Amino acid sequence: MTIEVKVNDNAKKQILRLPEVKSKSGLSSSSIYAKMDPKGPSHDPFFPKPVQLGGRAVGWIESEIDAWIDLCIERSRKDCE
């Protein structure tokens, strides 16, 4: 499920739920949460922080996930040089 949110600057933002973040990133649920855990060995400080949607529901801003994917590609290409 994708939730659309309109923000102050009149730009439309997309909030992705976990299944869509998994699909876009190719990561499992546990890998996504491990990247967000600052105490864990897989912590990625560049991984986007989730947005609280209520109760126990969270989502991620699609443009932030896309930017993180771009960063991963850029970092992997630099390792090849």
N, C-alpha and C positions, 0 to 999 in steps of 0.2 A: 504494500500500500504506500503510495506517495501522497504526502500532504503538501499543499501549496500554501505559502504564507506571503502576504504582501507586506513589505517593509516601508519605512518612512520615505526612502528615496525613490519610491514608485517602481523599484525593480522587484520582479517576482523571484522569490527564493523557494527552492524545493527542499523539503525535509525528507530524508530517506530513513526508512526503518531498517532494522538489522538484516532481514533477508536481501534487501536491495544493496546494502553496503557489502554484504558477503559476495553477492553476484558481481558487483563492480570491481571489488578489490581482489577477488579470488581467495580471500582468507576465510578461515572457519570462525565461528562465534568465539571460541576460546582464544584464538589468535588475536582477534580484534580487541577483546577485553584485556589480554596480556599486554598488548601494545599501550593500553591506557594505564596500566598499573606501574606507578613510578618506582615501586619496590621490587618489581620483577625483572628477570634477566632479559626479557624481550621488550622492555619498555622502549617506546619510540616517542620522544618528546615532540615530534612533528606531527604525530597522528592527531587528527581533529578531535576536539572534545565534543561529547554529545550534548544535545539540547534537551533539557527536561521538558517533557510534554505533559506531565501529570503523573501522580501516583508513582507507578514503577515503569512508566513508559518513557523511552528516550528515542531520539532520532539524531541524524547527522545532517548538516547542511551540505547539499550535493556539491556545490562549488568548492567547498573545503575538502571534500573527499577527492574531487577531481584534481585539485591543486596538490594534494598529498601524493596521488598516483603519479602526477607529472614530476614531482620531486624524486620519487623512487626511481623513475625512468632516468632522470638526469643523473642521480647518484650512481646508478648501475652503469651508465655510459661512461662516466668519468673513471670508473674502476677499470674500464677496458682500454683506456688511452695509455 
